[in-house]
Amino acid sequence: MAKILSGEDVSKAMRREMVADVARLKTEHNLTPGLAVVLVGDDPASATYVRSKQAACKALGIHSVKRKFDADLPEADLLKVVRELNGDPTIHGILVQLPLPDQIDEGRALNALSPAKDVDGLHPVNLGKLQRGETGFLPCTPHGVQQLLLRSGIEISGKHVVIVGRSTLVSKPLAGILLQKRPDANATVTVCHTGTRDIASFTRQADILVVAAGRPGTITADMVSEGAVVVDVGINSIPAPSRKRGYRLIGDVDFDAVSEKAGAITPVPGGVGPMTITLLLYNTIWSAKQTHGIS
């Protein structure tokens, strides 16, 4: 049976470190990191996600601001809000919660963020810095995958990492992170997607297999080599009438079958998910320190 890579445990350990870091910033530098979240509309999943971010900020001592707007907010008004937050010295990180209503172009909204406050790490400037190996914000979910592996004792350097998926949110930046010539990366990376022929021939070569396809059952046991590390980034809702909320969450990997063959595996939920918010908070604290020249 595979070792379970618990994002809950690693996230808690990281947050303990961050609580101490925030307390030090307040005591020694009179500095409180600040995060602003902009929410447009009433998407239930987005609202839940924002509430969890605010609760996490409170637990760590981070200043949290929520700017909530109706779904018919004009794009020009959203861009004005973003510009105001860009200029607010008490805010070190800005997150525009996706998805946005149809009248707002997501690209324009995200590009309006100051790269120095882009704690999601998805502004073109920060994605470019990542590819060049320069210091900047790393996107939260792929950085969370890296930290989960390292803090779980999984060696990345010299390993063959196969990523299933090619999204800008997860897969492309993860490939960029793990390719860097650094002790905490230095992997050989293969990226597969829906256009890849005989995808199983690639996934079976993986020492570390990361799956971010957005489709349940993408990876079955016959597609994984014995002892491989499997990281499931997928989050999919499927009906579960016997449960109170009427559904349950599963990943992109056939967990029961693959866990009998893999050496280590992430669960869903409780794997990569908790790491995403934790790295968002990490980026906010890092941004506050960068802004004020504090190490």
C-alpha beads as a LAMMPS data file, in Angstrom:
LAMMPS data file: protein, C-alpha beads

295 atoms
294 bonds

1 atom types
1 bond types

-500.0 500.0 xlo xhi
-500.0 500.0 ylo yhi
-500.0 500.0 zlo zhi

Masses

1 110.0

Atoms # bond

1 1 1 0.000 0.000 0.000
2 1 1 1.320 3.424 -0.973
3 1 1 2.472 6.012 1.547
4 1 1 -0.094 8.814 1.825
5 1 1 1.329 12.259 1.099
6 1 1 -0.796 14.450 3.361
7 1 1 -1.183 18.023 2.238
8 1 1 -3.056 18.672 5.473
9 1 1 -0.018 17.742 7.576
10 1 1 2.519 19.610 5.445
11 1 1 0.240 22.649 5.265
12 1 1 -0.125 22.753 9.056
13 1 1 3.643 22.582 9.481
14 1 1 4.177 25.424 7.012
15 1 1 1.515 27.551 8.667
16 1 1 3.192 27.128 12.054
17 1 1 6.350 28.536 10.491
18 1 1 4.392 31.407 8.945
19 1 1 2.660 32.321 12.223
20 1 1 6.100 32.828 13.753
21 1 1 7.265 34.807 10.706
22 1 1 4.247 37.148 10.813
23 1 1 4.711 37.686 14.559
24 1 1 8.366 38.600 13.933
25 1 1 7.426 41.086 11.221
26 1 1 4.924 42.765 13.541
27 1 1 7.255 42.865 16.550
28 1 1 10.552 43.753 14.881
29 1 1 9.351 45.813 11.894
30 1 1 5.823 47.002 12.775
31 1 1 4.726 45.327 9.541
32 1 1 1.526 43.349 8.999
33 1 1 1.246 41.501 5.660
34 1 1 -1.997 42.332 3.861
35 1 1 -4.039 40.325 1.352
36 1 1 -6.971 41.690 -0.664
37 1 1 -9.424 39.365 -2.394
38 1 1 -11.742 40.726 -5.091
39 1 1 -14.928 38.692 -5.591
40 1 1 -17.422 39.471 -8.368
41 1 1 -20.753 37.635 -8.405
42 1 1 -22.227 34.861 -6.292
43 1 1 -20.478 31.679 -7.441
44 1 1 -20.894 29.340 -4.423
45 1 1 -17.525 27.615 -4.849
46 1 1 -15.725 30.954 -5.119
47 1 1 -17.510 32.301 -2.043
48 1 1 -16.527 29.220 -0.034
49 1 1 -12.935 29.482 -1.219
50 1 1 -12.745 33.158 -0.264
51 1 1 -14.132 32.443 3.211
52 1 1 -11.484 29.788 3.763
53 1 1 -8.767 32.242 2.684
54 1 1 -10.047 34.869 5.101
55 1 1 -10.151 32.369 7.951
56 1 1 -6.588 31.278 7.165
57 1 1 -5.421 34.924 7.136
58 1 1 -6.984 35.502 10.548
59 1 1 -5.309 32.397 11.971
60 1 1 -1.892 33.572 10.761
61 1 1 -2.317 37.221 11.722
62 1 1 -2.438 38.486 8.130
63 1 1 -4.530 41.598 7.396
64 1 1 -7.373 40.490 5.117
65 1 1 -9.626 42.639 2.915
66 1 1 -12.562 41.393 0.813
67 1 1 -13.994 43.560 -1.961
68 1 1 -17.317 41.975 -2.964
69 1 1 -19.328 43.151 -6.002
70 1 1 -22.514 42.183 -7.814
71 1 1 -22.255 39.995 -10.903
72 1 1 -23.128 42.904 -13.230
73 1 1 -20.052 44.944 -12.257
74 1 1 -18.631 46.604 -15.397
75 1 1 -15.096 45.654 -16.360
76 1 1 -13.929 49.275 -16.095
77 1 1 -15.064 49.396 -12.463
78 1 1 -13.182 46.206 -11.626
79 1 1 -10.014 47.554 -13.226
80 1 1 -10.405 50.734 -11.156
81 1 1 -10.632 48.646 -7.959
82 1 1 -7.514 46.707 -8.920
83 1 1 -5.605 49.948 -9.583
84 1 1 -6.658 51.281 -6.172
85 1 1 -5.405 48.142 -4.452
86 1 1 -2.164 48.306 -6.451
87 1 1 -1.532 51.674 -4.804
88 1 1 -2.561 50.703 -1.263
89 1 1 0.608 50.331 0.874
90 1 1 -1.203 48.162 3.454
91 1 1 -1.939 45.521 0.785
92 1 1 0.944 43.278 -0.282
93 1 1 -1.036 40.704 -2.232
94 1 1 -4.090 40.947 -4.488
95 1 1 -6.190 38.018 -5.659
96 1 1 -8.941 38.431 -8.254
97 1 1 -11.101 35.376 -7.665
98 1 1 -11.937 33.387 -10.785
99 1 1 -14.197 32.722 -12.599
100 1 1 -15.348 36.230 -13.495
101 1 1 -18.691 37.116 -15.151
102 1 1 -18.832 37.096 -18.940
103 1 1 -18.648 40.878 -19.354
104 1 1 -15.179 40.946 -17.762
105 1 1 -12.140 39.730 -19.685
106 1 1 -10.130 37.588 -17.267
107 1 1 -6.863 38.324 -19.065
108 1 1 -7.313 42.077 -18.785
109 1 1 -8.301 41.782 -15.134
110 1 1 -5.265 39.686 -14.203
111 1 1 -2.869 41.779 -16.286
112 1 1 -4.063 44.890 -14.438
113 1 1 -2.513 43.564 -11.225
114 1 1 0.821 44.978 -10.165
115 1 1 3.341 42.151 -10.714
116 1 1 4.719 43.048 -7.250
117 1 1 1.350 42.111 -5.677
118 1 1 0.445 39.165 -7.915
119 1 1 0.434 36.531 -5.165
120 1 1 -1.246 34.007 -7.481
121 1 1 1.892 34.171 -9.654
122 1 1 -0.056 34.243 -12.921
123 1 1 0.813 37.705 -14.253
124 1 1 2.870 37.445 -17.484
125 1 1 5.811 39.161 -15.750
126 1 1 5.943 36.541 -12.998
127 1 1 5.401 33.627 -15.373
128 1 1 8.244 35.031 -17.501
129 1 1 10.522 35.327 -14.481
130 1 1 9.752 31.713 -13.612
131 1 1 10.820 30.496 -17.044
132 1 1 14.008 32.579 -16.855
133 1 1 14.824 31.277 -13.379
134 1 1 14.547 34.753 -11.860
135 1 1 13.136 35.593 -8.428
136 1 1 9.389 36.228 -8.450
137 1 1 6.075 34.829 -7.290
138 1 1 5.537 31.142 -8.060
139 1 1 1.960 30.049 -8.854
140 1 1 0.414 28.609 -5.710
141 1 1 -0.728 25.141 -6.788
142 1 1 2.468 24.066 -8.619
143 1 1 4.634 25.541 -5.862
144 1 1 2.450 23.617 -3.417
145 1 1 3.132 20.394 -5.318
146 1 1 6.875 21.012 -5.095
147 1 1 6.728 21.779 -1.367
148 1 1 4.516 18.764 -0.658
149 1 1 7.029 16.472 -2.347
150 1 1 10.096 17.985 -0.685
151 1 1 8.589 18.184 2.790
152 1 1 7.377 14.584 2.476
153 1 1 10.945 13.417 1.856
154 1 1 10.536 12.834 -1.903
155 1 1 13.708 13.535 -3.882
156 1 1 13.039 15.528 -7.068
157 1 1 16.545 16.125 -8.431
158 1 1 17.460 13.699 -11.193
159 1 1 14.005 12.126 -11.290
160 1 1 11.763 11.797 -14.336
161 1 1 8.584 13.793 -13.686
162 1 1 5.679 13.217 -16.045
163 1 1 2.901 15.815 -15.930
164 1 1 -0.509 15.022 -17.406
165 1 1 -2.155 18.304 -18.404
166 1 1 -0.973 21.543 -20.001
167 1 1 -2.835 24.332 -18.184
168 1 1 -1.261 27.702 -17.454
169 1 1 -2.609 27.449 -13.924
170 1 1 -0.813 24.229 -12.958
171 1 1 1.012 22.131 -15.526
172 1 1 3.103 24.634 -17.485
173 1 1 4.414 26.505 -14.417
174 1 1 5.049 23.217 -12.590
175 1 1 7.221 22.059 -15.475
176 1 1 9.100 25.354 -15.280
177 1 1 9.608 25.041 -11.508
178 1 1 10.869 21.469 -11.595
179 1 1 13.206 22.069 -14.561
180 1 1 15.201 24.733 -12.720
181 1 1 18.860 23.926 -12.054
182 1 1 18.433 23.937 -8.282
183 1 1 18.804 21.289 -5.570
184 1 1 15.032 21.396 -4.897
185 1 1 14.200 20.820 -8.586
186 1 1 16.583 19.658 -11.359
187 1 1 14.166 17.071 -12.741
188 1 1 13.705 15.718 -16.248
189 1 1 10.158 16.757 -17.174
190 1 1 7.751 15.334 -19.742
191 1 1 4.376 16.996 -20.349
192 1 1 1.497 14.928 -21.756
193 1 1 -1.973 16.076 -22.827
194 1 1 -5.033 15.078 -24.831
195 1 1 -3.025 15.154 -28.056
196 1 1 -0.380 12.745 -26.752
197 1 1 -0.415 9.371 -28.476
198 1 1 -0.227 6.308 -26.210
199 1 1 -0.087 8.413 -23.065
200 1 1 0.378 5.321 -20.873
201 1 1 3.780 4.675 -22.470
202 1 1 4.909 7.982 -20.952
203 1 1 3.172 7.755 -17.578
204 1 1 4.742 4.342 -16.946
205 1 1 8.192 5.953 -17.269
206 1 1 7.522 8.390 -14.437
207 1 1 9.376 8.342 -11.152
208 1 1 6.961 11.106 -10.155
209 1 1 3.603 11.332 -11.938
210 1 1 1.588 14.558 -11.551
211 1 1 -1.960 14.468 -12.884
212 1 1 -3.843 17.705 -13.562
213 1 1 -6.195 16.692 -16.348
214 1 1 -9.518 17.706 -14.801
215 1 1 -11.167 14.373 -15.569
216 1 1 -11.945 11.493 -13.182
217 1 1 -10.343 8.167 -14.022
218 1 1 -7.634 9.645 -16.236
219 1 1 -4.969 7.471 -14.614
220 1 1 -5.533 3.785 -13.885
221 1 1 -3.237 1.278 -12.229
222 1 1 -1.905 -0.135 -15.505
223 1 1 -0.592 3.348 -16.379
224 1 1 1.677 3.603 -13.319
225 1 1 5.000 1.896 -12.650
226 1 1 5.636 -0.003 -9.424
227 1 1 6.755 2.314 -6.637
228 1 1 6.087 5.577 -8.489
229 1 1 5.091 8.741 -6.629
230 1 1 1.646 9.914 -7.792
231 1 1 0.404 13.458 -7.195
232 1 1 -3.274 13.999 -8.013
233 1 1 -4.114 17.669 -8.578
234 1 1 -7.636 16.968 -9.848
235 1 1 -10.776 17.903 -7.906
236 1 1 -14.011 16.544 -9.359
237 1 1 -17.502 16.398 -7.832
238 1 1 -19.501 13.224 -8.382
239 1 1 -23.017 12.416 -7.122
240 1 1 -23.234 10.725 -3.721
241 1 1 -26.928 10.603 -2.699
242 1 1 -26.100 8.927 0.619
243 1 1 -24.037 11.939 1.724
244 1 1 -25.575 15.010 3.321
245 1 1 -24.306 17.399 0.650
246 1 1 -25.241 15.000 -2.162
247 1 1 -21.784 14.694 -3.699
248 1 1 -18.214 13.705 -2.946
249 1 1 -14.839 14.830 -4.261
250 1 1 -12.466 12.626 -6.210
251 1 1 -9.296 13.284 -8.179
252 1 1 -8.140 12.382 -11.664
253 1 1 -6.497 9.161 -10.466
254 1 1 -8.175 5.833 -9.645
255 1 1 -6.983 6.128 -6.056
256 1 1 -7.923 2.669 -4.724
257 1 1 -6.264 0.729 -7.555
258 1 1 -3.237 3.010 -8.028
259 1 1 -2.461 3.162 -4.296
260 1 1 -1.887 -0.610 -4.369
261 1 1 0.891 -0.118 -6.905
262 1 1 2.417 3.307 -6.210
263 1 1 5.078 3.991 -3.632
264 1 1 3.400 7.216 -2.495
265 1 1 0.200 9.015 -3.451
266 1 1 -1.801 12.125 -2.576
267 1 1 -5.436 11.742 -1.495
268 1 1 -8.332 13.857 -2.758
269 1 1 -9.378 15.743 -0.754
270 1 1 -6.494 16.421 1.640
271 1 1 -3.583 16.280 -0.775
272 1 1 -2.650 19.196 -3.024
273 1 1 -5.737 21.268 -2.136
274 1 1 -4.616 22.496 1.302
275 1 1 -1.234 23.456 -0.130
276 1 1 -2.713 25.983 -2.585
277 1 1 -4.097 28.356 0.060
278 1 1 -0.998 27.876 2.206
279 1 1 1.278 28.976 -0.641
280 1 1 -0.996 31.966 -1.304
281 1 1 -0.393 33.066 2.292
282 1 1 3.311 32.282 1.925
283 1 1 3.471 34.540 -1.143
284 1 1 1.675 37.344 0.729
285 1 1 4.204 37.240 3.568
286 1 1 7.093 37.062 1.081
287 1 1 5.687 40.056 -0.778
288 1 1 5.513 42.130 2.417
289 1 1 9.156 41.301 3.167
290 1 1 10.258 42.059 -0.402
291 1 1 8.452 45.415 -0.375
292 1 1 10.277 46.496 2.785
293 1 1 13.645 44.866 2.094
294 1 1 13.342 42.354 4.946
295 1 1 14.867 38.887 4.757

Bonds

1 1 1 2
2 1 2 3
3 1 3 4
4 1 4 5
5 1 5 6
6 1 6 7
7 1 7 8
8 1 8 9
9 1 9 10
10 1 10 11
11 1 11 12
12 1 12 13
13 1 13 14
14 1 14 15
15 1 15 16
16 1 16 17
17 1 17 18
18 1 18 19
19 1 19 20
20 1 20 21
21 1 21 22
22 1 22 23
23 1 23 24
24 1 24 25
25 1 25 26
26 1 26 27
27 1 27 28
28 1 28 29
29 1 29 30
30 1 30 31
31 1 31 32
32 1 32 33
33 1 33 34
34 1 34 35
35 1 35 36
36 1 36 37
37 1 37 38
38 1 38 39
39 1 39 40
40 1 40 41
41 1 41 42
42 1 42 43
43 1 43 44
44 1 44 45
45 1 45 46
46 1 46 47
47 1 47 48
48 1 48 49
49 1 49 50
50 1 50 51
51 1 51 52
52 1 52 53
53 1 53 54
54 1 54 55
55 1 55 56
56 1 56 57
57 1 57 58
58 1 58 59
59 1 59 60
60 1 60 61
61 1 61 62
62 1 62 63
63 1 63 64
64 1 64 65
65 1 65 66
66 1 66 67
67 1 67 68
68 1 68 69
69 1 69 70
70 1 70 71
71 1 71 72
72 1 72 73
73 1 73 74
74 1 74 75
75 1 75 76
76 1 76 77
77 1 77 78
78 1 78 79
79 1 79 80
80 1 80 81
81 1 81 82
82 1 82 83
83 1 83 84
84 1 84 85
85 1 85 86
86 1 86 87
87 1 87 88
88 1 88 89
89 1 89 90
90 1 90 91
91 1 91 92
92 1 92 93
93 1 93 94
94 1 94 95
95 1 95 96
96 1 96 97
97 1 97 98
98 1 98 99
99 1 99 100
100 1 100 101
101 1 101 102
102 1 102 103
103 1 103 104
104 1 104 105
105 1 105 106
106 1 106 107
107 1 107 108
108 1 108 109
109 1 109 110
110 1 110 111
111 1 111 112
112 1 112 113
113 1 113 114
114 1 114 115
115 1 115 116
116 1 116 117
117 1 117 118
118 1 118 119
119 1 119 120
120 1 120 121
121 1 121 122
122 1 122 123
123 1 123 124
124 1 124 125
125 1 125 126
126 1 126 127
127 1 127 128
128 1 128 129
129 1 129 130
130 1 130 131
131 1 131 132
132 1 132 133
133 1 133 134
134 1 134 135
135 1 135 136
136 1 136 137
137 1 137 138
138 1 138 139
139 1 139 140
140 1 140 141
141 1 141 142
142 1 142 143
143 1 143 144
144 1 144 145
145 1 145 146
146 1 146 147
147 1 147 148
148 1 148 149
149 1 149 150
150 1 150 151
151 1 151 152
152 1 152 153
153 1 153 154
154 1 154 155
155 1 155 156
156 1 156 157
157 1 157 158
158 1 158 159
159 1 159 160
160 1 160 161
161 1 161 162
162 1 162 163
163 1 163 164
164 1 164 165
165 1 165 166
166 1 166 167
167 1 167 168
168 1 168 169
169 1 169 170
170 1 170 171
171 1 171 172
172 1 172 173
173 1 173 174
174 1 174 175
175 1 175 176
176 1 176 177
177 1 177 178
178 1 178 179
179 1 179 180
180 1 180 181
181 1 181 182
182 1 182 183
183 1 183 184
184 1 184 185
185 1 185 186
186 1 186 187
187 1 187 188
188 1 188 189
189 1 189 190
190 1 190 191
191 1 191 192
192 1 192 193
193 1 193 194
194 1 194 195
195 1 195 196
196 1 196 197
197 1 197 198
198 1 198 199
199 1 199 200
200 1 200 201
201 1 201 202
202 1 202 203
203 1 203 204
204 1 204 205
205 1 205 206
206 1 206 207
207 1 207 208
208 1 208 209
209 1 209 210
210 1 210 211
211 1 211 212
212 1 212 213
213 1 213 214
214 1 214 215
215 1 215 216
216 1 216 217
217 1 217 218
218 1 218 219
219 1 219 220
220 1 220 221
221 1 221 222
222 1 222 223
223 1 223 224
224 1 224 225
225 1 225 226
226 1 226 227
227 1 227 228
228 1 228 229
229 1 229 230
230 1 230 231
231 1 231 232
232 1 232 233
233 1 233 234
234 1 234 235
235 1 235 236
236 1 236 237
237 1 237 238
238 1 238 239
239 1 239 240
240 1 240 241
241 1 241 242
242 1 242 243
243 1 243 244
244 1 244 245
245 1 245 246
246 1 246 247
247 1 247 248
248 1 248 249
249 1 249 250
250 1 250 251
251 1 251 252
252 1 252 253
253 1 253 254
254 1 254 255
255 1 255 256
256 1 256 257
257 1 257 258
258 1 258 259
259 1 259 260
260 1 260 261
261 1 261 262
262 1 262 263
263 1 263 264
264 1 264 265
265 1 265 266
266 1 266 267
267 1 267 268
268 1 268 269
269 1 269 270
270 1 270 271
271 1 271 272
272 1 272 273
273 1 273 274
274 1 274 275
275 1 275 276
276 1 276 277
277 1 277 278
278 1 278 279
279 1 279 280
280 1 280 281
281 1 281 282
282 1 282 283
283 1 283 284
284 1 284 285
285 1 285 286
286 1 286 287
287 1 287 288
288 1 288 289
289 1 289 290
290 1 290 291
291 1 291 292
292 1 292 293
293 1 293 294
294 1 294 295
